[in-house]
Amino acid sequence: MKFSIVNFVYGAIDGAVTTFAVVAAVVGASISPSIIVILGFANLFADGFSMAIGNYLAVKTHNEYVARERKKEEWEIDNLIEEEKQEIRDIYVKKGFKEELLEEVVRIITGRRKVWVDTMMREELGLIEDKNSPMVNAVNTFVGFNVIGIIPLIPFIFTYLSGFDISIGNAFFYSIIATASSFFLIGSIRGKVVQKPMVSSGFNTLLIGGTAAVVSYVVGYLLSTIVH
């Protein structure tokens, strides 16, 4: 199974944000650690699976569309040769190629069928096939979502299993620290992947996750006051 850092980071960020949002909401509603763990795991696996399936279908649909358009371009190259050569010529005229150099580029590209088709797909249609299979993307998204998404739950799991007299407030505090660290780490990794400053990307992800957590906590707290 091939590792995809992009899909792992994509799943990890969403897993950390959504799971901590659930934790914050139920803590705001003053629910016991056991319920927090149950709801957290339910969210973790259900949302992780949903994201993985969504990613799988999105990549599969994209690749099927690309394959269909490739067949169309192959037919046009086989049956409308001069028109397709002119399209290549027009593409490279816009790029600044002229006269002999332009004709040489057209000759080289149209001299190899695969290169010709690839050029039309990329330059004319803006389509590039995802090199990873839909299943690879889905698995990496699911793994990233669950590996990082479980972090907000760890203090509550420890509280529930250990039997130690740890207050919900203290468990939540440790959850905040752990989750904030994971937000920053994943954001930094994301920054490296997309070639942006790692520190600013880390803080940006931390800000997004923190905002989601605050909103969820406030909603849970308000609902608990209304219900009671």
Phi and psi restraints in degrees (value plus and minus 20) as a CYANA .aco file:
   2 LYS   PHI     -94.9   -54.9
   2 LYS   PSI     121.3   161.3
   3 PHE   PHI    -110.8   -70.8
   3 PHE   PSI     112.2   152.2
   4 SER   PHI    -138.5   -98.5
   4 SER   PSI      85.8   125.8
   5 ILE   PHI     -84.2   -44.2
   5 ILE   PSI     -55.1   -15.1
   6 VAL   PHI     -82.5   -42.5
   6 VAL   PSI     -68.0   -28.0
   7 ASN   PHI     -92.2   -52.2
   7 ASN   PSI     -52.0   -12.0
   8 PHE   PHI     -83.3   -43.3
   8 PHE   PSI     -67.1   -27.1
   9 VAL   PHI     -84.3   -44.3
   9 VAL   PSI     -61.4   -21.4
  10 TYR   PHI     -77.2   -37.2
  10 TYR   PSI     -68.3   -28.3
  11 GLY   PHI     -89.1   -49.1
  11 GLY   PSI     -58.4   -18.4
  12 ALA   PHI     -83.6   -43.6
  12 ALA   PSI     -65.4   -25.4
  13 ILE   PHI     -81.5   -41.5
  13 ILE   PSI     -67.0   -27.0
  14 ASP   PHI     -85.8   -45.8
  14 ASP   PSI     -58.2   -18.2
  15 GLY   PHI     -83.3   -43.3
  15 GLY   PSI     -64.9   -24.9
  16 ALA   PHI     -84.6   -44.6
  16 ALA   PSI     -64.2   -24.2
  17 VAL   PHI     -85.5   -45.5
  17 VAL   PSI     -72.2   -32.2
  18 THR   PHI     -90.5   -50.5
  18 THR   PSI     -59.2   -19.2
  19 THR   PHI     -87.9   -47.9
  19 THR   PSI     -61.4   -21.4
  20 PHE   PHI     -87.0   -47.0
  20 PHE   PSI     -53.3   -13.3
  21 ALA   PHI     -82.3   -42.3
  21 ALA   PSI     -60.4   -20.4
  22 VAL   PHI     -85.2   -45.2
  22 VAL   PSI     -65.7   -25.7
  23 VAL   PHI     -78.5   -38.5
  23 VAL   PSI     -66.8   -26.8
  24 ALA   PHI     -82.1   -42.1
  24 ALA   PSI     -58.4   -18.4
  25 ALA   PHI     -86.6   -46.6
  25 ALA   PSI     -65.1   -25.1
  26 VAL   PHI     -95.1   -55.1
  26 VAL   PSI     -50.0   -10.0
  27 VAL   PHI     -86.7   -46.7
  27 VAL   PSI     -60.1   -20.1
  28 GLY   PHI     -82.1   -42.1
  28 GLY   PSI     -45.5    -5.5
  29 ALA   PHI    -112.4   -72.4
  29 ALA   PSI     -13.7    26.3
  30 SER   PHI      38.6    78.6
  30 SER   PSI      28.9    68.9
  31 ILE   PHI    -116.0   -76.0
  31 ILE   PSI     130.9   170.9
  32 SER   PHI     -87.5   -47.5
  32 SER   PSI     137.2   177.2
  33 PRO   PHI     -76.0   -36.0
  33 PRO   PSI     -58.0   -18.0
  34 SER   PHI     -82.4   -42.4
  34 SER   PSI     -61.0   -21.0
  35 ILE   PHI     -88.5   -48.5
  35 ILE   PSI     -57.9   -17.9
  36 ILE   PHI     -80.4   -40.4
  36 ILE   PSI     -63.7   -23.7
  37 VAL   PHI     -83.9   -43.9
  37 VAL   PSI     -65.1   -25.1
  38 ILE   PHI     -81.1   -41.1
  38 ILE   PSI     -70.8   -30.8
  39 LEU   PHI     -85.0   -45.0
  39 LEU   PSI     -57.2   -17.2
  40 GLY   PHI     -83.3   -43.3
  40 GLY   PSI     -66.6   -26.6
  41 PHE   PHI     -87.9   -47.9
  41 PHE   PSI     -57.0   -17.0
  42 ALA   PHI     -80.8   -40.8
  42 ALA   PSI     -64.7   -24.7
  43 ASN   PHI     -85.9   -45.9
  43 ASN   PSI     -62.0   -22.0
  44 LEU   PHI     -77.3   -37.3
  44 LEU   PSI     -72.3   -32.3
  45 PHE   PHI     -99.5   -59.5
  45 PHE   PSI     -57.8   -17.8
  46 ALA   PHI     -87.0   -47.0
  46 ALA   PSI     -69.1   -29.1
  47 ASP   PHI     -88.7   -48.7
  47 ASP   PSI     -58.2   -18.2
  48 GLY   PHI     -81.5   -41.5
  48 GLY   PSI     -63.6   -23.6
  49 PHE   PHI     -85.8   -45.8
  49 PHE   PSI     -61.3   -21.3
  50 SER   PHI     -81.8   -41.8
  50 SER   PSI     -64.1   -24.1
  51 MET   PHI     -83.5   -43.5
  51 MET   PSI     -62.1   -22.1
  52 ALA   PHI     -82.8   -42.8
  52 ALA   PSI     -64.8   -24.8
  53 ILE   PHI     -83.4   -43.4
  53 ILE   PSI     -62.9   -22.9
  54 GLY   PHI     -81.0   -41.0
  54 GLY   PSI     -62.8   -22.8
  55 ASN   PHI     -84.4   -44.4
  55 ASN   PSI     -63.5   -23.5
  56 TYR   PHI     -77.8   -37.8
  56 TYR   PSI     -69.1   -29.1
  57 LEU   PHI     -87.5   -47.5
  57 LEU   PSI     -57.3   -17.3
  58 ALA   PHI     -84.5   -44.5
  58 ALA   PSI     -67.0   -27.0
  59 VAL   PHI     -86.8   -46.8
  59 VAL   PSI     -61.5   -21.5
  60 LYS   PHI     -82.2   -42.2
  60 LYS   PSI     -64.8   -24.8
  61 THR   PHI     -83.9   -43.9
  61 THR   PSI     -63.4   -23.4
  62 HIS   PHI     -81.2   -41.2
  62 HIS   PSI     -66.7   -26.7
  63 ASN   PHI     -86.5   -46.5
  63 ASN   PSI     -55.6   -15.6
  64 GLU   PHI     -86.1   -46.1
  64 GLU   PSI     -59.1   -19.1
  65 TYR   PHI     -85.5   -45.5
  65 TYR   PSI     -63.2   -23.2
  66 VAL   PHI     -81.9   -41.9
  66 VAL   PSI     -62.7   -22.7
  67 ALA   PHI     -82.6   -42.6
  67 ALA   PSI     -59.5   -19.5
  68 ARG   PHI     -85.3   -45.3
  68 ARG   PSI     -63.9   -23.9
  69 GLU   PHI     -87.6   -47.6
  69 GLU   PSI     -53.5   -13.5
  70 ARG   PHI     -84.2   -44.2
  70 ARG   PSI     -64.1   -24.1
  71 LYS   PHI     -80.9   -40.9
  71 LYS   PSI     -58.2   -18.2
  72 LYS   PHI     -84.1   -44.1
  72 LYS   PSI     -64.4   -24.4
  73 GLU   PHI     -85.2   -45.2
  73 GLU   PSI     -58.6   -18.6
  74 GLU   PHI     -82.5   -42.5
  74 GLU   PSI     -61.2   -21.2
  75 TRP   PHI     -84.1   -44.1
  75 TRP   PSI     -63.6   -23.6
  76 GLU   PHI     -84.5   -44.5
  76 GLU   PSI     -59.6   -19.6
  77 ILE   PHI     -85.7   -45.7
  77 ILE   PSI     -55.7   -15.7
  78 ASP   PHI     -96.8   -56.8
  78 ASP   PSI     -48.4    -8.4
  79 ASN   PHI    -135.4   -95.4
  79 ASN   PSI     -38.4     1.6
  80 LEU   PHI    -148.3  -108.3
  80 LEU   PSI      39.5    79.5
  81 ILE   PHI     -80.2   -40.2
  81 ILE   PSI     -70.9   -30.9
  82 GLU   PHI     -86.6   -46.6
  82 GLU   PSI     -58.9   -18.9
  83 GLU   PHI     -83.3   -43.3
  83 GLU   PSI     -60.6   -20.6
  84 GLU   PHI     -90.8   -50.8
  84 GLU   PSI     -54.7   -14.7
  85 LYS   PHI     -83.8   -43.8
  85 LYS   PSI     -59.9   -19.9
  86 GLN   PHI     -85.1   -45.1
  86 GLN   PSI     -54.4   -14.4
  87 GLU   PHI     -84.9   -44.9
  87 GLU   PSI     -60.6   -20.6
  88 ILE   PHI     -82.8   -42.8
  88 ILE   PSI     -62.9   -22.9
  89 ARG   PHI     -80.6   -40.6
  89 ARG   PSI     -65.1   -25.1
  90 ASP   PHI     -82.9   -42.9
  90 ASP   PSI     -59.1   -19.1
  91 ILE   PHI     -80.8   -40.8
  91 ILE   PSI     -64.3   -24.3
  92 TYR   PHI    -103.8   -63.8
  92 TYR   PSI     -38.3     1.7
  93 VAL   PHI     -84.6   -44.6
  93 VAL   PSI     -61.5   -21.5
  94 LYS   PHI     -85.3   -45.3
  94 LYS   PSI     -43.4    -3.4
  95 LYS   PHI    -106.0   -66.0
  95 LYS   PSI     -22.6    17.4
  96 GLY   PHI      81.6   121.6
  96 GLY   PSI     -15.3    24.7
  97 PHE   PHI     -98.6   -58.6
  97 PHE   PSI     122.8   162.8
  98 LYS   PHI    -159.8  -119.8
  98 LYS   PSI     135.3   175.3
  99 GLU   PHI      27.7    67.7
  99 GLU   PSI    -144.8  -104.8
 100 GLU   PHI     -82.0   -42.0
 100 GLU   PSI     -61.1   -21.1
 101 LEU   PHI     -83.8   -43.8
 101 LEU   PSI     -60.6   -20.6
 102 LEU   PHI     -80.6   -40.6
 102 LEU   PSI     -67.7   -27.7
 103 GLU   PHI     -86.2   -46.2
 103 GLU   PSI     -52.8   -12.8
 104 GLU   PHI     -87.6   -47.6
 104 GLU   PSI     -61.8   -21.8
 105 VAL   PHI     -83.0   -43.0
 105 VAL   PSI     -64.7   -24.7
 106 VAL   PHI     -81.4   -41.4
 106 VAL   PSI     -62.1   -22.1
 107 ARG   PHI     -83.6   -43.6
 107 ARG   PSI     -63.2   -23.2
 108 ILE   PHI     -86.1   -46.1
 108 ILE   PSI     -66.0   -26.0
 109 ILE   PHI     -85.7   -45.7
 109 ILE   PSI     -66.4   -26.4
 110 THR   PHI     -97.6   -57.6
 110 THR   PSI     -26.7    13.3
 111 GLY   PHI     -99.9   -59.9
 111 GLY   PSI     -34.6     5.4
 112 ARG   PHI    -147.0  -107.0
 112 ARG   PSI      96.7   136.7
 113 ARG   PHI     -78.0   -38.0
 113 ARG   PSI     -65.7   -25.7
 114 LYS   PHI     -84.7   -44.7
 114 LYS   PSI     -63.0   -23.0
 115 VAL   PHI     -81.8   -41.8
 115 VAL   PSI     -59.9   -19.9
 116 TRP   PHI     -81.8   -41.8
 116 TRP   PSI     -69.8   -29.8
 117 VAL   PHI     -83.7   -43.7
 117 VAL   PSI     -65.4   -25.4
 118 ASP   PHI     -79.0   -39.0
 118 ASP   PSI     -60.7   -20.7
 119 THR   PHI     -84.9   -44.9
 119 THR   PSI     -63.3   -23.3
 120 MET   PHI     -84.4   -44.4
 120 MET   PSI     -60.7   -20.7
 121 MET   PHI     -82.8   -42.8
 121 MET   PSI     -63.3   -23.3
 122 ARG   PHI     -99.2   -59.2
 122 ARG   PSI     -68.9   -28.9
 123 GLU   PHI    -102.5   -62.5
 123 GLU   PSI     -58.2   -18.2
 124 GLU   PHI    -105.9   -65.9
 124 GLU   PSI     -65.6   -25.6
 125 LEU   PHI    -120.4   -80.4
 125 LEU   PSI     -36.5     3.5
 126 GLY   PHI      46.7    86.7
 126 GLY   PSI      13.3    53.3
 127 LEU   PHI    -132.0   -92.0
 127 LEU   PSI     110.3   150.3
 128 ILE   PHI    -152.0  -112.0
 128 ILE   PSI     107.6   147.6
 129 GLU   PHI     -92.0   -52.0
 129 GLU   PSI     118.7   158.7
 130 ASP   PHI     -88.9   -48.9
 130 ASP   PSI     101.9   141.9
 131 LYS   PHI     -88.9   -48.9
 131 LYS   PSI     -48.1    -8.1
 132 ASN   PHI    -101.2   -61.2
 132 ASN   PSI     129.4   169.4
 133 SER   PHI     -92.1   -52.1
 133 SER   PSI     135.4   175.4
 134 PRO   PHI     -75.0   -35.0
 134 PRO   PSI     -56.2   -16.2
 135 MET   PHI     -87.4   -47.4
 135 MET   PSI     -59.9   -19.9
 136 VAL   PHI     -80.8   -40.8
 136 VAL   PSI     -66.3   -26.3
 137 ASN   PHI     -82.0   -42.0
 137 ASN   PSI     -62.3   -22.3
 138 ALA   PHI     -84.6   -44.6
 138 ALA   PSI     -65.5   -25.5
 139 VAL   PHI     -84.1   -44.1
 139 VAL   PSI     -64.0   -24.0
 140 ASN   PHI     -84.2   -44.2
 140 ASN   PSI     -57.2   -17.2
 141 THR   PHI     -85.3   -45.3
 141 THR   PSI     -64.6   -24.6
 142 PHE   PHI     -83.9   -43.9
 142 PHE   PSI     -64.5   -24.5
 143 VAL   PHI     -83.4   -43.4
 143 VAL   PSI     -66.4   -26.4
 144 GLY   PHI     -80.3   -40.3
 144 GLY   PSI     -63.1   -23.1
 145 PHE   PHI     -80.4   -40.4
 145 PHE   PSI     -64.9   -24.9
 146 ASN   PHI    -100.5   -60.5
 146 ASN   PSI     -58.2   -18.2
 147 VAL   PHI     -83.8   -43.8
 147 VAL   PSI     -64.4   -24.4
 148 ILE   PHI    -107.0   -67.0
 148 ILE   PSI     -53.2   -13.2
 149 GLY   PHI     -85.9   -45.9
 149 GLY   PSI     -42.2    -2.2
 150 ILE   PHI     -97.6   -57.6
 150 ILE   PSI     -36.8     3.2
 151 ILE   PHI     -75.4   -35.4
 151 ILE   PSI     -65.8   -25.8
 152 PRO   PHI     -81.8   -41.8
 152 PRO   PSI     -41.6    -1.6
 153 LEU   PHI    -107.8   -67.8
 153 LEU   PSI     -37.8     2.2
 154 ILE   PHI     -75.3   -35.3
 154 ILE   PSI     -67.1   -27.1
 155 PRO   PHI     -80.3   -40.3
 155 PRO   PSI     -55.4   -15.4
 156 PHE   PHI     -96.1   -56.1
 156 PHE   PSI     -54.9   -14.9
 157 ILE   PHI     -83.0   -43.0
 157 ILE   PSI     -64.5   -24.5
 158 PHE   PHI     -82.0   -42.0
 158 PHE   PSI     -64.1   -24.1
 159 THR   PHI     -81.1   -41.1
 159 THR   PSI     -62.8   -22.8
 160 TYR   PHI     -89.9   -49.9
 160 TYR   PSI     -62.3   -22.3
 161 LEU   PHI    -102.7   -62.7
 161 LEU   PSI     -52.4   -12.4
 162 SER   PHI     -97.3   -57.3
 162 SER   PSI     -49.7    -9.7
 163 GLY   PHI      58.9    98.9
 163 GLY   PSI     -15.8    24.2
 164 PHE   PHI     -88.0   -48.0
 164 PHE   PSI     131.0   171.0
 165 ASP   PHI    -104.6   -64.6
 165 ASP   PSI      55.8    95.8
 166 ILE   PHI    -126.8   -86.8
 166 ILE   PSI     106.5   146.5
 167 SER   PHI     -90.1   -50.1
 167 SER   PSI     136.5   176.5
 168 ILE   PHI     -78.8   -38.8
 168 ILE   PSI     -58.1   -18.1
 169 GLY   PHI     -81.6   -41.6
 169 GLY   PSI     -63.9   -23.9
 170 ASN   PHI     -87.5   -47.5
 170 ASN   PSI     -61.8   -21.8
 171 ALA   PHI     -81.6   -41.6
 171 ALA   PSI     -60.5   -20.5
 172 PHE   PHI     -86.4   -46.4
 172 PHE   PSI     -57.7   -17.7
 173 PHE   PHI     -81.2   -41.2
 173 PHE   PSI     -66.3   -26.3
 174 TYR   PHI     -84.7   -44.7
 174 TYR   PSI     -54.7   -14.7
 175 SER   PHI     -84.8   -44.8
 175 SER   PSI     -60.1   -20.1
 176 ILE   PHI     -80.8   -40.8
 176 ILE   PSI     -67.7   -27.7
 177 ILE   PHI     -81.7   -41.7
 177 ILE   PSI     -67.9   -27.9
 178 ALA   PHI     -83.8   -43.8
 178 ALA   PSI     -63.2   -23.2
 179 THR   PHI     -90.5   -50.5
 179 THR   PSI     -60.2   -20.2
 180 ALA   PHI     -79.4   -39.4
 180 ALA   PSI     -60.6   -20.6
 181 SER   PHI     -84.0   -44.0
 181 SER   PSI     -61.1   -21.1
 182 SER   PHI     -89.1   -49.1
 182 SER   PSI     -57.4   -17.4
 183 PHE   PHI     -77.8   -37.8
 183 PHE   PSI     -68.2   -28.2
 184 PHE   PHI     -86.0   -46.0
 184 PHE   PSI     -61.9   -21.9
 185 LEU   PHI     -82.9   -42.9
 185 LEU   PSI     -69.4   -29.4
 186 ILE   PHI     -85.8   -45.8
 186 ILE   PSI     -58.7   -18.7
 187 GLY   PHI     -81.9   -41.9
 187 GLY   PSI     -58.7   -18.7
 188 SER   PHI     -85.7   -45.7
 188 SER   PSI     -62.1   -22.1
 189 ILE   PHI     -83.1   -43.1
 189 ILE   PSI     -62.6   -22.6
 190 ARG   PHI     -79.7   -39.7
 190 ARG   PSI     -62.1   -22.1
 191 GLY   PHI     -80.0   -40.0
 191 GLY   PSI     -59.8   -19.8
 192 LYS   PHI     -86.4   -46.4
 192 LYS   PSI     -60.6   -20.6
 193 VAL   PHI     -83.5   -43.5
 193 VAL   PSI     -64.5   -24.5
 194 VAL   PHI    -112.4   -72.4
 194 VAL   PSI     -12.0    28.0
 195 GLN   PHI      39.8    79.8
 195 GLN   PSI      29.4    69.4
 196 LYS   PHI    -141.7  -101.7
 196 LYS   PSI     141.2   181.2
 197 PRO   PHI     -73.6   -33.6
 197 PRO   PSI     105.8   145.8
 198 MET   PHI     -85.3   -45.3
 198 MET   PSI     -59.7   -19.7
 199 VAL   PHI     -86.6   -46.6
 199 VAL   PSI     -68.5   -28.5
 200 SER   PHI     -85.1   -45.1
 200 SER   PSI     -56.7   -16.7
 201 SER   PHI     -86.2   -46.2
 201 SER   PSI     -58.0   -18.0
 202 GLY   PHI     -83.4   -43.4
 202 GLY   PSI     -66.4   -26.4
 203 PHE   PHI     -87.1   -47.1
 203 PHE   PSI     -53.7   -13.7
 204 ASN   PHI     -83.6   -43.6
 204 ASN   PSI     -64.7   -24.7
 205 THR   PHI     -85.8   -45.8
 205 THR   PSI     -59.0   -19.0
 206 LEU   PHI     -81.6   -41.6
 206 LEU   PSI     -60.2   -20.2
 207 LEU   PHI     -85.5   -45.5
 207 LEU   PSI     -63.3   -23.3
 208 ILE   PHI     -84.0   -44.0
 208 ILE   PSI     -67.1   -27.1
 209 GLY   PHI     -83.6   -43.6
 209 GLY   PSI     -61.4   -21.4
 210 GLY   PHI     -83.5   -43.5
 210 GLY   PSI     -59.1   -19.1
 211 THR   PHI     -82.9   -42.9
 211 THR   PSI     -65.5   -25.5
 212 ALA   PHI     -80.7   -40.7
 212 ALA   PSI     -59.7   -19.7
 213 ALA   PHI     -86.8   -46.8
 213 ALA   PSI     -64.4   -24.4
 214 VAL   PHI     -82.6   -42.6
 214 VAL   PSI     -64.9   -24.9
 215 VAL   PHI     -81.0   -41.0
 215 VAL   PSI     -65.7   -25.7
 216 SER   PHI     -84.7   -44.7
 216 SER   PSI     -60.0   -20.0
 217 TYR   PHI     -84.0   -44.0
 217 TYR   PSI     -64.5   -24.5
 218 VAL   PHI     -83.3   -43.3
 218 VAL   PSI     -63.5   -23.5
 219 VAL   PHI     -82.2   -42.2
 219 VAL   PSI     -64.8   -24.8
 220 GLY   PHI     -82.7   -42.7
 220 GLY   PSI     -60.6   -20.6
 221 TYR   PHI     -86.2   -46.2
 221 TYR   PSI     -64.6   -24.6
 222 LEU   PHI     -83.7   -43.7
 222 LEU   PSI     -60.0   -20.0
 223 LEU   PHI     -85.4   -45.4
 223 LEU   PSI     -57.8   -17.8
 224 SER   PHI     -85.3   -45.3
 224 SER   PSI     -54.8   -14.8
 225 THR   PHI     -92.9   -52.9
 225 THR   PSI     -53.7   -13.7
 226 ILE   PHI     -91.9   -51.9
 226 ILE   PSI     -64.6   -24.6
 227 VAL   PHI     -84.5   -44.5
 227 VAL   PSI     -61.2   -21.2
